[in-house]
Amino acid sequence: MPASKTGSDETITEEPTSRLAHYFRNFNQKISDGLNNRIKQENWSEIGLDISIIVLLISMALFIRILLSYEFRDTWGYGSGFNVWNYGLPFGINNIDFRGFADFGFYYHSWITAWYTDNWYPYRWIEPTNVLDYYSYPPVFLYFLVLTWRPGMSNLWMAFPMIFTDAACAGVVYLILKNIIKSKHKRGIAIFGGLLMALAPINIIYDGVYWLNPGPVTLLTIIAFYFAIKKKWWQAFFWLAIATMTKQNALFFSYPLFMVMLGEKVRNKSVREAIVESIMNAALFVGVVLLLSVPWLFISPYQYGRHMLFPGRPIELRFEPVNPASNDCVSFAKSLEQLGLGGPLLVLASFGNYSMLWMILSASIIAVFMFWRSYKSKLDGIEFFEWIAAYTIFTHIFMPRGVYKFYTAYFTPMILIALLGSLTHFTSDKKYLPIGMLTAGVMFFGFNIWLLVMSKWTVPFYLFMVAITIGFIGMIRSYVRDQTNKKSSQMKVQQFFEGKIGA
């Protein structure tokens, strides 16, 4: 036999074990060294300051929402008993048509109590139907609803997850602005943006006072956008999937995010690598959605799908506006009719609205444009939010179903970031920066207050004009920025050659 086979058993068995142990030692050492280096590289004083600012912004936003929630119920609320937190609120207050729907008292309260007291199954349809059959959200929203309340507690704890998530948006707005603004005053601008979000009247009224549903999905969506602007794509799609499983509206954003990601990857990698990596992130999105659908998807797949689609309006070829019920959404076509539009233009508007043509067309134009800008490496963080804000508005107002006033609480962070980012970019000089910040603040609060007091019929057209305004400002800013960068590059080239010739 060969010599290698005649060695002792110890030698034969120890060599593989020794190599394996050596591999694991090296692997563990690399991980340890990597973590140590990462810890040493981090600016912990900067991180600590950011955390402190975020906690302060969220605390202030939460305090304002809870305080006003109590004051509104104490002053205008209706109900019985000594606990003001259990009172309901009227549809409008002080002759202002807030259209503050009683969804919390009628739907959410019923679902939460039934979950704990009646072993309620959310995706059911039992004849004769009642309030427990009308849960029309993905499962994660239910998990938020039942998170902090237990039998015997006041209604405040039912609403707390919605209030807190809305307040937490102020902290994420701060983080986003601090990342997308490149001037040396970025922290001050970001703090100002966080304060504006903490004080946003639309969000205070609908999420903080009426306890309606946009808070959780808004927070999760802008967390996804935070990772998108940092080009951390799997994290972006992971959070967007959770947002989608909180409320269906977040699904709209999978289109532009995928296009921006694809443009960035095609520019920096081979087409094959870009497509494969983009598909993998899309698969992650789908995987998280499916995982969060368990066990409901397997228990009652038909009813689960039916409840997901329940809030929508079917696509139809329609050439005149729908007359909505008093408690229903207002469509874009109906808004135009109420403002005096008629004839062929109204026919065209109605056809595009109810067939989803305007929704698909506007979404595709913006998403493809964002892809192109991303591929050309011209889509900075501010421009990302300028187009995302317009995209958010268009995809909602052009839905066949239309929009409620309170849907706008979902749009406000995107609109705020777009306005503040754009206007402070125009006035980045220290002397003019306060003008840009003040202008953005006035425009943002004006947008909020005007929407709260206007007639419901005006809302879709008003939002349309807001989107056009943001898009117009964004186009001007992008053009000015691109021209400035071009001139700067030409000057650098000229200086380079002048230096060489002079040498």
N, C-alpha and C positions, 0 to 999 in steps of 0.2 A: 504493500500500500504506500502511497505518497506520504512524504514526511508531514505534510500539512494535515493529514488525517490522523496521524498517530500521536498528536499532542494530547495532553490531559483534557478531561471534560471541562475542567475549570477554565482553561484557556479558550476553548471553543465557545462557551456560554458567556464568558465575561466580556469578550470583545464587542459584540453587538450591544450589550447592556451599557458598556462604557461609552460607546458612540452615542447611544440614545440619551444617556444622562448628560453627555457633553453638549448635545444639540439643545436640550431643554435648558441647560445652564446658560448657553449663549442667547437663546431666545428670551429667557427671563431677564437677562442682563440688558439686552437691547431695549426691551419694554421699559425696564427700570430707568435706563439712561435717557430714553426718549421722554418719559414723564418728568424726570428731573430737569432735563433741558427745557421742556415746555414750561414748567413751573418757574424756572429761573428767567425765562424770556418774557413772561407775562409782566405787564406793568400793574402790579397789584394796588398801588395807590390810585391809579386811574380807574381800575375795576371797582375798587371800594367806593370811590366818589360817584361813579355811575349807579351803583346799587343804592347808595344813599339818596340820590336824586330821584331814582325810580320809586323807591319806597315812599318818599315825601309826596311825589306827584299822585301816586295811587291813593295814599292816605287822604290827601286833600280832596281828590275826586270822589272817593267813597264817602267822606264826611258830608260833602255838599249834597250828594244824592240821597243819603239817609235822612239828613236834616230836612230837606225839602219834601221828601216822601212823607215824613211825619207831619210837617206843617200843612201840606195840601190835604191830608186826610183829616187832620184836626179842624181845619177851616171849612172845607167843602165836602168832606167825606160823608157817606151815608152807611148806616148799619146800626147795630144795637150792641150793648155791652160796654164795659169800661176800657177794653183794649183797642186803642185807636188803630193799631197795625192790622186789625181784622176788618177795617172799613173798606168799602169800595169807593171809586171815584166816578163822577159824572162824565159824560161823553165830551162835553166842553166845559170850560171854567171861566167865569167872569166875562161871558159873551165872546170868548175866543173859541173858534171851532177847531180845537186840537184834534178831534177825532181820536180820542183816547179810548180805544176799544176795551171792552171788559173781558178780554181773552184770559187774563190771569184769574179773575174770580170765577168765570164760567168753565173754562177748559182746564187750565193748569192746576188749579186748586182741586178740581174733581179727579184729575189723573193722579196727582200725588197722593191724595188721601186713599183713593182706590188701590193704588200700588201697595200701600202699607196695611190697609184694613180689609180689602176684599180680594186679595190675590189676583188683581187685574192683569189681564193679558192685553198689551197695547195694540197688536195687529189682528183685530177681530172685526167681524161684521155680523151682528146678531139682530134679527128682526123681532120686535120693532126697534129701530135704531135709537140710541140715546147718546149723550155726550161722550161716553166711554168708547164709542165706535169711531170717533172722529180724530184720533191721534194720527196726524199726517206728517210726522217728522221722522228722520232717521233715529237710530237708537241712542246716539250720544247725547242728543238733546234731552232725552228722558233721564239719562244718568246725571246730567246737570240738575234737572228738576228735583230729583229725589236725593240729592247729595247732602244737604244740610238740615232738612226738616225731619222731625220724628213726631208721632202722635203726641198731642198735648202742647206742642210749641205753637207760637204765633205765626201768622202768615208771612211776617218779615223773613223768617228762615226758609220759607218756600222760595221767596224772591231773591234771597241773598246771592245765589250763584249768578243770576242775571245782572244784579246790581254790581257785584264785584268784577265780573268779566268786562263790563262796560267801563268801569273805573280803571281797570288795568290797561285799557287801550292807551291811556295817557302815557304810561311808562314805555310802551312799545313805540308810540309815535316819537317820543324823545330819542330812543335808540336808533330808529330809522333815520331821523333828521340828522343826528350826529354822524351817521355813516355816509349819507349822500351829499351833505354840504361840505365843500372842500375849503372854505375860507377859515382863517384863524379864529373867527368868532363863532364857529360852529356849535360849541357847547351852549353859548348864550342863546343862539337861535333855536336850538333843540329844546332848551328849557322853556322858552317862550311858546314853542309849538305844543309841548306837553301841557302847559298851563291852559292854552286855548282848548285843547281836547278835554281837559278836566272840567272846563267851564262851558262846553258846547251845549247850548240850550236844547237842541233837538235830542241829544242823547240823554241829557238830564231829565227831560219831560217823559220821553217814551220808554227808556230803559230804567231810569232811576226812580221815576215817580209812578208811571203807569205799569211798570214791571212787565213790559212786552219782551219779545224773544230775540232781538238782534244781537244782544251782548255777547253770548258765547261764540257764535259763528264769526262775528266781527273780530274778536280777539284772535281766534285761531287763524283767520284769513290773513291778518296783517303780520302775524308771526311767520306765516309762509312767505309773505312778501319780503320780510326782513332777511330771511335766508336766501331768497332769490336775488336780492341786490348784492349780496355777498358771494353770489355764484356758488352757493352750497346747495346743489340741485336735489340731491336725494332727501336732504332735510326739508327743503321747500315742498317737495311733493308728498312727503310724509305728513307734514302739518296740514297741507291742503286737503289730503284725504280725510284727516280727522275733522276738518272744518266741513267738508262735504257730508260727512256722516252726522253732523250736528244740524245743518240745514242745507237743503238741496241747492240753494243759490250759489254756494261756493264752487259747485261743479263748473260753472261758467268760466272760471279762471284757469281751468286746466288747459284750455286752448291757447291763450296768449303766453302763459308760462312755458308751455312746451315749445312754442315757436321761438321765444327768446332764448331758451336753453339750446335749442337746435342751432340757431344762428351763431351763438357763442362757441359751441363745440365744433361746428363746421369750419369756423375761422381758424381755430387753434389746433385742430386734429384732422386726420384723414376723414373723408366722407363716411367711410365704412365704420370707423371708430365712433364718429359722432352719432351716426344712426343707431348703432348697437347700444351705446351708453344712454342715449335718449329713450330708447325703447325699454331699457332696463329700469330707468326711473319711472317711466309710465307704468311698467309692470308693478313696481313697488306701490304706486298709487292705487292700482286696481287691487293688489293683494291686501293692502290695509283696509280698503273699503269692504272687501269680502270678509276679512277677519272680523271687522267690527259689526258685520251683519249676522254673525253667529250669536245665538242659536236660532234667531228669528227666521233667517232665510231657509233653514231646514225644517222648522216646525210648521210654517205655513207660507211657502214661497209665493203662492198666488196672492194671498191677502197682504203679504209684505210688499210686493210690487204695487198692488192696488193702492195701498196707503201712501206709498212714496209719490205716486202720480196724482193723488186725489186733489191737491190744491190747484193744479194747473187747469188751463182751459184748452180744449182740443183745437188743433189747427183746422181752419175752415176758409173757404173762398167766400168772403163776405165783402160787400161793397158799400155798406152803410154802418155807422157806429152802433155798438151795443149800448142799450140803456141799462146801466147797472142798477142793482138793488141799492137801497139806501146805505147798507152796510158793506157794500162790495167795492172792489178796486175801480179806479177810473183808467180807461185805456187812453193811449196817446191820440187815437182818432177821435174819441169822444171829447177829449180836452180841446182839440182843434175845432170841433163843431161848436162847443160852448163858447169859444172865443170868436165865432163868427165865420169860420171857414165853411165853404159849401161848394157845390158844383163838382166838376171833374177832379179838382185837387183833393176834395174830401173823399171821393170815390177811390182815388189812387192811395191816399193815406190809409183808408180803411182796408183796402186789399193788402197792402204791405204790412199793416199791423197784425191782422188776424191770420194771415198766411205765414207769419214769422219771417217774411222776406226782409223787412227792414232790420230785424234783429240779427239774422244770419249775415246779411250784407255788411252792416256796420261792424259786427264782431270780426268778420273775415278781413275787412279792409284794415282795421287797427292791428289785428294779430299779425298779418303779413307784413305790414309796415314795421312793426316792432321787430319781426324776424330780420328784415333787411337792415334796420339800424343796428341791431345786435351783431349781425354778420359783418357790418362795416366798422364795428367797434365804436359806434357813435352814440349808443344808447346809454347815457349815464343814469345814475339813480334818480335824479330829479325828473328826467324825461320819462323814465319808466313809470313814475307815479302820475305824470301828466296824462299819459295815454291810458294807464290803468283806470284813472278816475273817469275819463270820458267813456272808456269801455264799460265800466260798472254801470254808469247811468244809462247808456244806450241799450245794453242787454236787458235792463230792467224795465225801462219805459216802453220798449218795443215788444215786450211779452204780450201775447194775446190777452192775458188776464188783466194787465195793467198794474198800477202801483197804489199802495196806501201811503199816507203821509209817513207813517212810522217806519216804512222800509228805508227811508232816507238815513236813519241812524246807522245803517250798514255802510252808507257812502261817505259819511263825514270824515273819517280818518284819511281816506284817499284824497278827498277834495282839499282838506287842510294841508296835507303834505305837499300836494301839487302847488297850491297857491303860495304857501310860505317858501317853498323851495325855489319857485320861479321868481317871485318878486324880490327876495333877498339876493338872488343871483344877479338881477339887474342893478341892485344897489349895494354891491358887495363892499364898496369903499366905506371906510369907517364913518365918514361924515354923513353919508346918505343911508347907511344901513337902518337907522331908526325909522326913516321914512318908509322903506320897504317893509319892515316888520309891522309898522302901524297900519299901512295900507292893507297888508294881508290880513291882519286882525280885524279891521273894519269890514273888509269884504266877507270874511268868514262869518262874523257875527251877524252881518246884514243878511247873508244867505240863510242862516239859521232862523232868525227872528221872522223874516219875511215868509218863509215856508210855514212856520207855525201859525201865522195869523191869516194866511190867504185861503181862499175857497178851494175845496178839494178838486174842483174842475180845472183849476189852473195848474195844479201840481205837475202833471207830466210835461206840459209845454215849458213850464218854468225850469224843470230839471234839464230839459233838452237845451235850453239857452245857456244854462250853467256849463254843460258839457262842451258846447260850442265855444264859450268864452275860455275855458281851460285849454281846449285844443288850440285856439288862436294864440293865446299867450305862450303855450308850449312851442308852437311853430316859430314864432318870433324869437324866443329865447334860443332855440336850437340853431336857427340861422345865424344869429349874432355870435353864438359860441363857436360854431364851425368856422365862420369868417375870421374870428379872433384867433383861433387855433391855426388857421391857414397862414395868416399874416405872421404869427409868432414863429411858425416853422420856416417861412421864407426868410425872416430876419436872422434866424439861427444859421441857416445855410449860407446866407450872405456874409455874416460875421465869420463863419468858419473859413470861407475862401479868402476873405480879406485878410484874416490872420495868416493864412498860408502864404499869400502873395507878399504880405508885409514881412514875413520871415525871410 
